[in-house]
Amino acid sequence: MRDTGSGDGKDDTTDESQEAAGWLVVPIGAVLSAGVPYTIYLFGGLKMTDPYSQAVAYYGISAFLELLSEPFYIRAQRRSHFRLRLAAETFATLSRSLVTYYFIVVQETSSKVPLAFAFGQLTYSLCILMIYAGVQLEFTKVGVKLLMCKGMSRWSFLNPKQQRTFQW
């Protein structure tokens, strides 16, 4: 789906402003990625020495890291950088599998299996973030500015009064 704006050439949404909208998910998702594990910990009556509660905390960190990579992913998809996605997903999935295998089989920590999967997911999230952000480093500056509430005037697509047409 592609937004063609109002069609009159005035204040049409640019690709840059639409790509920058991907940064909007970061503040909202940060609250969720911290709040959900905290709620599970608080209402579950868990202790931080329990491997399950440690795993939930690592999953929360992992969710936040993947959330930080989301604007880079959106930008890569909009610009048809499919090879980047192929490389990132392949490397991250293999890394996650190897880390999980290491902690389950090599370390033989059957009592800490939740931690093994959490470490695997954390590895996946780190790989995804490093690959997408590393390749599109200049886009990080855009995100930092927007998260610091600078440059918001470029987000004309948030104007509900602007008439739009969509093409599939």
Sequence and secondary structure as in RCSB ss.txt:
>XXXX:A:sequence
MRDTGSGDGKDDTTDESQEAAGWLVVPIGAVLSAGVPYTIYLFGGLKMTDPYSQAVAYYGISAFLELLSEPFYIR
AQRRSHFRLRLAAETFATLSRSLVTYYFIVVQETSSKVPLAFAFGQLTYSLCILMIYAGVQLEFTKVGVKLLMCK
GMSRWSFLNPKQQRTFQW
>XXXX:A:secstr
 EE TTSSSSS   HHHHHHGGGGHHHHHHHHHHHHHHHHHHHTT  TTSHHHHHHHHHHHHHHHHHHHHHHHHH
HHHTT HHHHHHHHHHHHHHHHHHHHIIIIIS  GGGHHHHHHHHHHHHHHHHHHHHHHHTHHHHHHHHHHHTT 
SGGG GGG TTS   EE 
